[in-house]
Amino acid sequence: MPPSAIRANHRASVGVGIGLAGALLVALPVFLQAPWVRLAPFSAALFTAPLLLLGVLLAESPNPNLSRAGTLLVGFSGSWLGGCLFWGWCRLHPLWHLPIEAFALPLALGGLNSRWRLAASFYLASLLGTACTDGVMAITGVMRHWTEVLLAPADQAALQLQAAALEVLQPLPLAVTLLAGALLLVLCRRLWLHPDPAWRLAASAIATTLAVDGVFLAAALWAPQLSGLI
């Protein structure tokens, strides 16, 4: 096999591996961070420190796989902290969601042209997914129910969440939701076809965000008490 083909295969395998890791790190907060933040937001936020330290240490490793994993952890730690800050203390203010999650935006933009490119790519892709989710919620009118659902008594919250989710199935909100999803899938495909692993990582993070949103909507419709929001 020619050296160029070997290098191409190696880049492809690296891109797939990084994409899978990115998908895992997007899905992980749904199962770990959300319940942790509800029970103990301060300790969940403090967990950012060991995450970041481990990422920096691994990034210095001479092993390229460990180094990439460390760089990815650095980006993940930014998303983790933003999620802890919002869901721990500001969850009743949906308009604050994106600004809080975007606290590291200047660092991420600067990191795109540095050794922290993977970290920046993961953080920015996760932020884009959050922005699209919040944007669709605002356009479809679902966001106005946010505070009501979170403040509702336990015996009413599930029904209110389900009612809000049912609004998404109305013709116009459903069309907006499907259009946004289709555009993001097109973007994911274009990013995935790029040979740069950072682009594939971004594609994986955005696609996983779409999948998580779909699962959340399904849960809100059929089993709202299991959605994780209430």
Rosetta silent file (secondary structure, phi, psi, omega in degrees, C-alpha in Angstrom):
SEQUENCE: MPPSAIRANHRASVGVGIGLAGALLVALPVFLQAPWVRLAPFSAALFTAPLLLLGVLLAESPNPNLSRAGTLLVGFSGSWLGGCLFWGWCRLHPLWHLPIEAFALPLALGGLNSRWRLAASFYLASLLGTACTDGVMAITGVMRHWTEVLLAPADQAALQLQAAALEVLQPLPLAVTLLAGALLLVLCRRLWLHPDPAWRLAASAIATTLAVDGVFLAAALWAPQLSGLI
SCORE:     score description
SCORE:     0.000 S_00000001
   1 L     0.000  131.267 -179.815    0.000    0.000    0.000 S_00000001
   2 L   -60.676  149.268  179.053    1.438    3.422   -0.934 S_00000001
   3 H   -55.630  -36.361 -179.504    2.488    5.664    1.972 S_00000001
   4 H   -64.263  -37.677  178.558   -0.136    8.237    0.984 S_00000001
   5 H   -68.664  -38.098  177.941   -2.882    5.617    1.260 S_00000001
   6 H   -62.363  -44.049  179.497   -1.575    4.506    4.653 S_00000001
   7 H   -64.229  -39.169  179.585   -1.638    8.090    5.894 S_00000001
   8 H   -64.725  -42.127  178.193   -5.149    8.572    4.537 S_00000001
   9 H   -64.130  -38.238  179.420   -6.375    5.419    6.275 S_00000001
  10 H   -65.164  -44.196  178.677   -4.729    6.531    9.500 S_00000001
  11 H   -61.837  -39.584 -179.971   -6.385    9.950    9.343 S_00000001
  12 H   -64.773  -43.838 -179.637   -9.730    8.306    8.662 S_00000001
  13 H   -66.367  -38.350  176.449   -9.397    5.925   11.619 S_00000001
  14 H   -62.712  -43.328  179.974   -8.316    8.784   13.877 S_00000001
  15 H   -62.218  -41.162  178.763  -11.301   10.830   12.731 S_00000001
  16 H   -65.493  -44.456  179.454  -13.734    7.999   13.446 S_00000001
  17 H   -61.299  -43.655  178.992  -12.227    7.392   16.885 S_00000001
  18 H   -66.318  -38.306  178.265  -12.387   11.059   17.781 S_00000001
  19 H   -62.122  -42.361  178.074  -15.944   11.254   16.478 S_00000001
  20 H   -64.614  -40.940  178.406  -17.035    8.362   18.699 S_00000001
  21 H   -63.556  -41.186  178.462  -15.325    9.945   21.700 S_00000001
  22 H   -63.015  -40.940  178.039  -17.061   13.238   20.992 S_00000001
  23 H   -61.595  -41.842  179.225  -20.447   11.522   20.774 S_00000001
  24 H   -62.496  -41.947 -177.164  -19.846    9.849   24.128 S_00000001
  25 H   -72.672  -23.491  174.173  -18.904   13.128   25.784 S_00000001
  26 H   -75.772  -39.882 -177.420  -22.037   14.835   24.463 S_00000001
  27 H   -77.280  -29.590 -174.781  -24.291   12.041   25.721 S_00000001
  28 H   -55.067  -45.795 -178.611  -22.526   11.563   29.071 S_00000001
  29 H   -58.918  -28.167 -179.839  -23.900   14.708   30.779 S_00000001
  30 H   -60.760  -38.364 -174.534  -27.462   13.525   30.115 S_00000001
  31 H   -97.399  -26.438 -176.564  -26.927   10.481   32.333 S_00000001
  32 L  -108.263  -53.247 -173.613  -24.275   11.712   34.775 S_00000001
  33 H   -67.696  -44.233 -175.483  -24.195   15.491   34.975 S_00000001
  34 H   -57.549  -52.332  178.491  -27.944   16.175   35.074 S_00000001
  35 H   -67.397  -34.134  179.297  -28.735   14.099   38.181 S_00000001
  36 H   -63.483  -46.598 -178.258  -25.480   15.139   39.857 S_00000001
  37 H   -63.302  -37.332  178.827  -26.183   18.846   39.364 S_00000001
  38 H   -64.389  -38.166 -176.782  -29.695   18.472   40.760 S_00000001
  39 H   -82.697  -41.369 -174.483  -28.386   16.773   43.900 S_00000001
  40 L  -150.348   78.027 -175.294  -25.120   18.661   44.476 S_00000001
  41 H   -61.619  -34.236 -176.966  -24.409   21.476   41.991 S_00000001
  42 H   -66.369  -45.774 -179.708  -21.367   22.788   43.843 S_00000001
  43 H   -68.059  -34.063  177.235  -19.488   19.484   43.805 S_00000001
  44 H   -63.705  -41.505  178.000  -20.474   18.926   40.171 S_00000001
  45 H   -66.600  -40.025  179.176  -19.003   22.316   39.252 S_00000001
  46 H   -64.082  -25.833  179.424  -15.847   21.606   41.272 S_00000001
  47 L   -62.623  -16.374  176.227  -15.392   18.393   39.281 S_00000001
  48 H   -58.470  -37.366 -175.895  -14.360   20.653   36.393 S_00000001
  49 H   -61.052  -53.794  177.382  -10.954   21.124   38.059 S_00000001
  50 H   -64.191  -32.731  176.309   -9.843   17.450   37.993 S_00000001
  51 H   -60.824  -47.815 -178.555  -11.320   17.086   34.507 S_00000001
  52 H   -66.073  -43.041  179.816   -9.291   20.031   33.245 S_00000001
  53 H   -62.188  -45.541  178.386   -6.133   18.940   35.059 S_00000001
  54 H   -61.143  -41.291  179.052   -6.384   15.409   33.668 S_00000001
  55 H   -62.046  -44.415  179.952   -6.949   16.808   30.197 S_00000001
  56 H   -64.751  -42.169  179.867   -3.895   19.078   30.365 S_00000001
  57 H   -64.529  -44.670  179.375   -1.698   16.268   31.702 S_00000001
  58 H   -66.175  -34.256 -179.744   -2.831   13.822   29.025 S_00000001
  59 H   -63.116  -23.548  179.041   -2.370   16.463   26.333 S_00000001
  60 L   -85.532   -3.104 -177.010    1.339   16.555   27.216 S_00000001
  61 L   -67.827  142.242  175.512    1.699   12.802   26.641 S_00000001
  62 L   -71.057  -18.261  176.766    4.039   11.664   23.844 S_00000001
  63 L   -74.442  118.709 -174.915    1.409    9.070   22.936 S_00000001
  64 H   -61.715  -33.779  179.238   -0.707   10.737   20.223 S_00000001
  65 H   -66.940  -44.191  177.771   -3.881    8.915   21.253 S_00000001
  66 H   -66.011  -37.752  179.627   -3.534   10.000   24.879 S_00000001
  67 H   -63.896  -42.960  177.649   -2.641   13.509   23.778 S_00000001
  68 H   -64.984  -40.742  178.549   -5.771   13.764   21.634 S_00000001
  69 H   -61.266  -41.051  178.810   -7.888   12.374   24.473 S_00000001
  70 H   -64.193  -43.908  178.802   -6.458   14.995   26.821 S_00000001
  71 H   -61.330  -40.837  178.322   -7.137   17.816   24.399 S_00000001
  72 H   -64.062  -38.715  178.240  -10.703   16.608   23.991 S_00000001
  73 H   -63.174  -35.496  178.168  -11.145   16.499   27.770 S_00000001
  74 H   -61.115  -45.183  177.478  -10.068   20.139   27.993 S_00000001
  75 H   -64.575  -40.005  179.504  -12.873   21.107   25.617 S_00000001
  76 H   -63.904  -36.286 -179.000  -15.331   18.899   27.460 S_00000001
  77 H   -62.648  -33.373  176.418  -14.448   20.525   30.785 S_00000001
  78 H   -65.866  -44.774  177.687  -15.604   23.875   29.405 S_00000001
  79 H   -65.036  -38.256  179.927  -18.965   22.454   28.368 S_00000001
  80 H   -61.766  -46.914 -178.364  -19.247   20.641   31.697 S_00000001
  81 H   -64.949  -43.195  178.498  -18.688   23.809   33.736 S_00000001
  82 H   -59.130  -42.188  178.093  -21.127   25.834   31.660 S_00000001
  83 H   -64.212  -41.245  179.222  -23.792   23.176   32.155 S_00000001
  84 H   -63.916  -43.028 -178.114  -23.180   23.033   35.901 S_00000001
  85 H   -63.326  -43.535 -177.975  -23.397   26.805   36.287 S_00000001
  86 H   -72.404  -54.573 -174.079  -26.673   27.078   34.411 S_00000001
  87 H   -72.066  -22.013  178.876  -28.506   23.993   35.653 S_00000001
  88 H   -80.358  -37.132 -172.144  -27.204   24.383   39.172 S_00000001
  89 H  -130.424  -16.307 -173.230  -28.094   28.025   39.809 S_00000001
  90 L  -125.786   17.649 -171.639  -29.773   29.644   36.807 S_00000001
  91 L   -64.176  -19.019  179.512  -32.088   26.970   35.422 S_00000001
  92 L   -83.511    1.419 -177.188  -35.189   29.116   35.939 S_00000001
  93 L  -122.867   83.008 -174.049  -33.869   31.716   33.489 S_00000001
  94 H   -60.059  -29.001  179.594  -33.836   30.134   30.004 S_00000001
  95 H   -70.158  -16.311  177.298  -32.548   33.286   28.315 S_00000001
  96 H   -85.672  -10.207 -172.638  -29.378   32.983   30.378 S_00000001
  97 H   -56.489  -58.766 -176.005  -28.706   29.462   29.106 S_00000001
  98 H   -64.684  -45.473  178.125  -26.709   30.272   25.988 S_00000001
  99 H   -58.281  -38.565  179.636  -24.711   33.211   27.457 S_00000001
 100 H   -69.684  -43.937  178.900  -23.633   31.086   30.420 S_00000001
 101 H   -63.260  -25.628 -176.176  -22.728   28.105   28.242 S_00000001
 102 L   -91.604   17.401 -175.262  -20.735   30.485   26.007 S_00000001
 103 L   -59.420  -29.675 -177.407  -18.486   31.766   28.816 S_00000001
 104 L  -100.516   15.980 -176.860  -15.382   30.248   27.172 S_00000001
 105 H   -56.388  -46.769  179.061  -16.247   31.349   23.622 S_00000001
 106 H   -59.208  -41.406  178.612  -13.277   33.757   23.219 S_00000001
 107 H   -63.697  -41.172 -178.344  -10.837   31.067   24.377 S_00000001
 108 H   -66.290  -42.762  178.559  -12.375   28.512   22.034 S_00000001
 109 H   -62.442  -41.168  177.305  -12.219   30.815   19.019 S_00000001
 110 H   -67.368  -29.961 -177.718   -8.587   31.574   19.776 S_00000001
 111 H   -76.690  -10.975 -178.600   -7.847   27.880   20.229 S_00000001
 112 L   -62.967  -27.173 -179.365   -8.941   26.925   16.714 S_00000001
 113 L  -109.087   31.335 -179.198   -5.517   27.860   15.369 S_00000001
 114 L  -133.414 -174.269  178.041   -3.504   26.328   18.185 S_00000001
 115 L   -66.668  -13.266 -179.460   -2.601   22.930   19.601 S_00000001
 116 L   -95.881   26.376 -176.529   -5.982   22.996   21.379 S_00000001
 117 H   -57.169  -43.388  179.888   -7.883   22.799   18.092 S_00000001
 118 H   -63.659  -42.735  178.630   -9.755   19.632   19.102 S_00000001
 119 H   -60.101  -46.360 -179.184  -10.779   21.149   22.434 S_00000001
 120 H   -64.465  -40.707 -178.993  -12.037   24.287   20.713 S_00000001
 121 H   -63.129  -43.552  179.547  -13.859   22.293   18.051 S_00000001
 122 H   -64.312  -47.176 -177.882  -15.714   20.174   20.609 S_00000001
 123 H   -61.531  -45.662 -177.266  -16.699   23.161   22.740 S_00000001
 124 H   -67.803  -38.233  178.307  -17.876   25.228   19.770 S_00000001
 125 H   -66.355  -40.976  177.223  -19.841   22.345   18.250 S_00000001
 126 H   -63.141  -40.230  179.352  -21.532   21.670   21.586 S_00000001
 127 H   -66.002  -39.842  177.483  -22.326   25.366   21.896 S_00000001
 128 H   -62.457  -41.923  176.848  -23.776   25.431   18.379 S_00000001
 129 H   -60.288  -42.741  177.635  -25.987   22.484   19.269 S_00000001
 130 H   -62.847  -43.275 -179.362  -27.189   24.306   22.379 S_00000001
 131 H   -62.594  -41.797 -179.882  -27.852   27.481   20.389 S_00000001
 132 H   -67.144  -42.267  178.474  -29.890   25.600   17.795 S_00000001
 133 H   -60.632  -49.373 -179.844  -31.912   23.772   20.443 S_00000001
 134 H   -64.405  -38.307  179.517  -32.690   26.976   22.324 S_00000001
 135 H   -63.029  -44.524  178.570  -33.421   28.810   19.087 S_00000001
 136 H   -65.138  -39.650  177.849  -35.941   26.223   17.930 S_00000001
 137 H   -61.642  -39.138  179.912  -37.561   26.221   21.372 S_00000001
 138 H   -69.677  -44.785 -177.340  -37.914   29.999   21.205 S_00000001
 139 H   -65.308  -39.521 -178.049  -39.259   30.065   17.631 S_00000001
 140 H   -80.483   -8.463  178.601  -41.800   27.305   18.278 S_00000001
 141 L    87.234    1.843 -177.994  -42.980   28.942   21.507 S_00000001
 142 H   -70.638  -30.478 -174.190  -42.005   26.038   23.724 S_00000001
 143 H   -62.887  -24.699 -179.122  -39.530   28.085   25.733 S_00000001
 144 H   -66.287  -16.988  178.840  -42.293   30.093   27.391 S_00000001
 145 H   -89.381   -8.500 -172.566  -43.233   26.928   29.302 S_00000001
 146 H   -51.649  -60.358 -176.334  -39.694   26.397   30.630 S_00000001
 147 H   -64.543  -37.945  179.838  -40.046   28.168   33.979 S_00000001
 148 H   -59.802  -43.807 -178.633  -43.615   26.952   34.482 S_00000001
 149 H   -65.560  -43.712 -176.873  -42.548   23.321   34.139 S_00000001
 150 H   -70.224  -27.428 -179.348  -39.576   23.678   36.478 S_00000001
 151 H   -92.647   -9.455 -175.822  -41.634   25.468   39.148 S_00000001
 152 L   -68.628  148.107  174.006  -44.655   23.198   38.916 S_00000001
 153 L   -57.407  154.148 -174.866  -45.451   20.791   41.776 S_00000001
 154 H   -55.558  -35.347 -176.552  -44.160   17.276   41.214 S_00000001
 155 H   -79.310   -8.294  179.681  -47.622   15.908   40.474 S_00000001
 156 H  -114.355  -20.312 -174.050  -48.221   18.533   37.759 S_00000001
 157 H   -60.422  -42.321 -177.973  -44.781   19.008   36.198 S_00000001
 158 H   -62.241  -43.004  179.954  -44.951   15.873   34.047 S_00000001
 159 H   -66.614  -38.260  178.939  -48.305   16.848   32.553 S_00000001
 160 H   -67.707  -39.156  177.562  -47.121   20.396   31.855 S_00000001
 161 H   -64.557  -41.895  179.048  -43.956   19.115   30.174 S_00000001
 162 H   -63.337  -40.724  178.668  -46.014   16.740   28.057 S_00000001
 163 H   -63.648  -39.546  177.763  -48.364   19.558   27.053 S_00000001
 164 H   -64.984  -41.127  179.770  -45.387   21.697   26.024 S_00000001
 165 H   -65.617  -35.300  179.387  -43.954   18.828   23.972 S_00000001
 166 H   -63.747  -27.985  177.933  -47.294   18.317   22.225 S_00000001
 167 H   -63.845  -28.758  179.229  -47.082   21.889   20.944 S_00000001
 168 H   -64.994  -25.078 -177.441  -44.022   20.863   18.924 S_00000001
 169 L   -83.505   -3.576  173.522  -46.254   18.489   16.944 S_00000001
 170 L   -67.085  151.966 -171.230  -48.415   21.348   15.667 S_00000001
 171 H   -51.079  -52.429 -176.209  -47.851   21.964   11.918 S_00000001
 172 H   -68.798  -49.966  176.716  -45.755   25.141   12.068 S_00000001
 173 H   -58.662  -38.333  179.570  -43.574   24.214   15.085 S_00000001
 174 H   -65.646  -40.230  178.468  -43.061   20.735   13.628 S_00000001
 175 H   -63.250  -43.001  178.397  -42.022   22.209   10.272 S_00000001
 176 H   -62.501  -43.757 -179.002  -39.535   24.532   11.981 S_00000001
 177 H   -63.544  -45.460 -179.302  -38.132   21.661   14.053 S_00000001
 178 H   -66.899  -38.575  178.912  -37.751   19.343   11.056 S_00000001
 179 H   -64.367  -45.362  178.679  -36.177   22.076    8.929 S_00000001
 180 H   -61.485  -43.195  178.688  -33.639   22.914   11.634 S_00000001
 181 H   -62.582  -41.625 -179.941  -32.828   19.229   12.074 S_00000001
 182 H   -64.522  -42.651  179.074  -32.400   18.730    8.330 S_00000001
 183 H   -63.229  -40.302  178.969  -30.070   21.731    8.018 S_00000001
 184 H   -67.939  -36.094  177.237  -27.953   20.494   10.906 S_00000001
 185 H   -65.680  -39.007  175.742  -27.740   17.024    9.374 S_00000001
 186 H   -62.252  -44.158  177.410  -26.525   18.549    6.106 S_00000001
 187 H   -60.925  -43.391  179.561  -23.924   20.518    8.065 S_00000001
 188 H   -59.829  -42.616 -179.338  -22.870   17.356    9.923 S_00000001
 189 H   -62.971  -43.772  179.712  -22.394   15.487    6.663 S_00000001
 190 H   -64.076  -41.785  179.361  -20.225   18.244    5.198 S_00000001
 191 H   -66.320  -39.777 -177.257  -18.125   18.425    8.349 S_00000001
 192 H   -66.708  -31.699 -178.948  -17.742   14.636    8.523 S_00000001
 193 L   -76.768   -9.886  177.922  -16.450   14.439    4.945 S_00000001
 194 L   -75.955  138.118 -177.190  -13.631   16.856    5.784 S_00000001
 195 L   -70.583  -17.843 -178.658  -10.311   15.066    6.432 S_00000001
 196 L   -71.166  122.966  179.136   -9.485   17.195    9.481 S_00000001
 197 H   -55.853  -31.065 -179.989  -10.329   15.219   12.682 S_00000001
 198 H   -63.485  -35.996  178.550  -11.478   18.453   14.340 S_00000001
 199 H   -70.339  -39.949  178.018  -14.223   18.825   11.742 S_00000001
 200 H   -65.579  -36.610  176.153  -15.313   15.215   12.228 S_00000001
 201 H   -61.201  -44.494  178.916  -15.405   15.802   15.963 S_00000001
 202 H   -61.859  -42.527  178.818  -17.679   18.795   15.424 S_00000001
 203 H   -60.301  -43.842 -179.322  -19.955   16.727   13.172 S_00000001
 204 H   -64.204  -43.234 -179.240  -20.203   14.001   15.787 S_00000001
 205 H   -63.843  -42.766 -179.489  -20.977   16.451   18.600 S_00000001
 206 H   -67.828  -44.079 -179.616  -23.724   18.190   16.620 S_00000001
 207 H   -62.751  -39.541  179.444  -25.270   14.921   15.425 S_00000001
 208 H   -67.909  -36.571  175.549  -25.293   13.523   18.955 S_00000001
 209 H   -60.357  -42.011  176.695  -26.949   16.697   20.231 S_00000001
 210 H   -59.976  -44.517 -179.468  -29.684   16.173   17.641 S_00000001
 211 H   -63.384  -43.590  179.385  -30.132   12.580   18.774 S_00000001
 212 H   -63.017  -41.526  177.528  -30.290   13.580   22.445 S_00000001
 213 H   -61.508  -40.313  178.659  -32.868   16.271   21.643 S_00000001
 214 H   -63.870  -41.947  178.053  -34.943   13.697   19.788 S_00000001
 215 H   -64.349  -41.507  179.517  -34.813   11.291   22.720 S_00000001
 216 H   -62.992  -42.824  179.189  -35.769   14.090   25.115 S_00000001
 217 H   -62.938  -42.984  178.903  -38.752   15.084   22.966 S_00000001
 218 H   -62.107  -42.227  178.902  -39.891   11.466   22.767 S_00000001
 219 H   -64.714  -41.069  179.871  -39.560   11.098   26.539 S_00000001
 220 H   -63.936  -30.215 -179.486  -41.466   14.335   27.136 S_00000001
 221 H   -79.093  -42.904 -170.575  -44.286   13.043   24.936 S_00000001
 222 H  -109.281  -23.865  179.039  -44.603    9.488   26.212 S_00000001
 223 L  -148.649   65.889 -173.171  -42.855    9.358   29.590 S_00000001
 224 H   -58.567  -27.645  179.691  -42.287   12.942   30.811 S_00000001
 225 H   -69.018  -14.955  179.725  -41.384   11.808   34.314 S_00000001
 226 H  -103.056    6.008 -173.842  -38.326   10.079   32.809 S_00000001
 227 L   -69.714  -24.314 -178.208  -37.159   13.046   30.729 S_00000001
 228 L    92.224  -10.653 -179.825  -34.583   14.186   33.285 S_00000001
 229 L   -84.432  -29.960 -175.208  -35.795   17.795   33.286 S_00000001
 230 L  -115.400    0.000    0.000  -38.206   17.452   36.202 S_00000001
